[in-house]
């Protein structure tokens, strides 16, 4: 039996996005005031854990979410490009269910392949880079715990990859709320369990944008 390590993959908190666009990898999108409170709630949930490594996507919202966790353990926030949001053709555009974007003939060619998908980074590429990032965090925190801060689609794609499920899916059914923790339990280098918690659920319930957050 190898050493027991846990890697918590944390989705960032709510983002200030008054234009309601799909911000994706665009710079300048930071946490809202409520999002900052979500990050603190996630940090509090991990306060009694043996966290020795904190790393995040390079995007501002992920770095901000990591800060209170790193601060309470006296750790720096590392950057791992592999944790970044997925690339998306609709980045910078207003896109949401019911707004007509998906019925617009000008977008049909972009939307032609939901399996790869044709409108963005391939699910297989997302899964492989996220899997590599989580294993790097496992090595860095061997025998203890690590936190990786990322984004909804990459986290959910990673989970489906680890669970040997098809990667294309209905985005409305993702189990990856704002500031949620998807925790991968390792025995040595083998994943032996996956946990999921929502330490900021009480704050998410207060968010008018939680169900329609773009580029998260």
N, C-alpha and C positions, 0 to 999 in steps of 0.2 A: 504494500500500500504506500502511495506517495504522500507528500504533504498536502494538507487541505488549504485551499486558497479560495477566496471569493472575490469576484470582480463585479462591482455594481455599475451598471450602465444607466446613467441618469439622463433623462430628457430635460432640456432647459426649461425655465419658467416662461410665463406669458411675456410676449414681446409688444412693445409700443408700436402700433401699426395703424395709425388713423386713416391711411389711404386704402387699407384693406387689400394690399397687393400680395402676390406670391413673391416673397422677398428672397427665398432661396439662399444663395451665397452672396447676395449684395451686401456691401459693408454698411455700417452705420445703424443697423437695427439692433437696439439694445432692449433690455428688460423694461417693462412697465413698472410702476410702483408696486402693483400687485405681484408681478413677476419676481421682483426682489424679495418680497415676503415668501413666495413659493420656494426660492432658493434657500432661504433661511430655514424653512420648514424641513426641507430635505436634509440640510446640514444637521438639524436637531435630531432627525430620525437616525442619523449615523453616529451621533455623539459618543455612544458607548461601544462602537465597533473598533476593531484594531486596524484602522486605515493607515497605511504607510506610503501610499502613492496616489497622487491625484493628477489627472491629465484631461485635457479637453480639446474639442474642436477649436480651430483658430478663430471662429466667428465670435463677435463680441458677446452675443447672448449666452453662448456656452461658457466663455471665459468668466462672465459675470456670475453665472450659476455655480461655477466651481469655486469661486473665491471664498465664500463663507465656510465651505467644507475644509479647504486647505488651511484657512486661518485658524480654525479650531484645533487642528492637529499640528500647527506650526510647520506646514509643508508648502513648497512652491507649487504653482499650477503649471504643469508641463503642457506642451502643445503637441498634438499628434494629428497631422493632416488627414490621416485615414479615418478620423471621426467626423469629418466635415459633412455638411448637408449634401444630399444628392444633387447632381446637376439636372436642370430642368429647362426645356425650351420656353416654358411660360414664365420664367423668372422676370420680374418687373411688371407683370401684367395683372390686371384684376381678373381672377379666375375663381369661381366658386360654384357649387352645385346650384342650379336654378337660374344662373345669370345668363344662360344662352351660349356661353363660350364653346361648349361641347357640341352644340347643334349648328354652329357657324360653319358653313362649307369651307371657309378659308382655313379652318383648323383641321379638317378631316384627314389630310395627308399626314399631318404630324401625329394624329391619333390612330393611325392605321393599325398599329401593332401593340396591343395592351400586354402582351406576354414578355416582350424584351425589357422595357417598353420603348416605343419609337420616339416618345417625347422627352426622353432624358437618359440619364446614366443607366446602364444595364443592371438589372437586379443582381446578376451573378457577380458583377464587378463590385457593387456595393457590399454584398455578403462577404466576399473574399477579403476586401480591405478591412471591414469591421472585425471579421474573425481574427485577422492578423493583429489588429490593434488590441483586441481583448487578450490575446495570448501574450503580447508584449507586456501588457499590464500585469498579467499573471506572473510572468517571470520576474518583473520588478518588485512585486509584493509577495514573493514565494512564501507560503506558510501563513500569510496574513491577509489583508484585504486591500483592494484598490478601487478607485472610483474613476470612471471614464464618462465625461459629459458629451453627449451627442444630440442627435435630432430624431424626430419621430420615424420617418421612413427608414433611415439606416438602422435604427434600433430594431424596428419590427421586422425588417428584412433579415437581419442577423438572427433574430429569434426563430424565424421560420426556417432558416438555413440549418440552424443547430437541431431543430426538431424534425428535420428531413421532410418538410412540407414544401409544396410548390411555392415559388417565390412571388409570382403574380397573385394579386389578392384584391379584395374589396376594401378600399381605404377607410370606409365607414365602420369596418369591423376591427380595426387595429386596437389592441390592448396596450396603449402607450400614452397615457395622459400627461398633461403638463407636469413637470417636476416629478415624474414617476420613476421608480427604480426597478429595473429588470436585472436580477442578480444571478450570475452564473457561478455555480459551485463546482470546484475542481478537486479531483483526487489525482495528484500529480498533474499531468497534462491533459487528463480526460475530464470532460464535463459530465458530472453525475447528477446534476439537478439545476432547475431554473426556478427562481422565485420572482414574484411581482408584488409591489406595494405602491400605494399612492399617498405618501405622507402629506401632500398638499391638497388633498381632495376637498377639504373644507374651504380652501381658498379658490380652487378651480370652480367650485359651485357658485362663487361670487363673480366669476368672470363672464361678461356678456359675449366674449369672443372665443371661449374655450372650445366650442364645438365647431368653429369655423376658422380656426387659426391657420394662416397661410404660411407656406414655406417653413414649417416648424421642424 
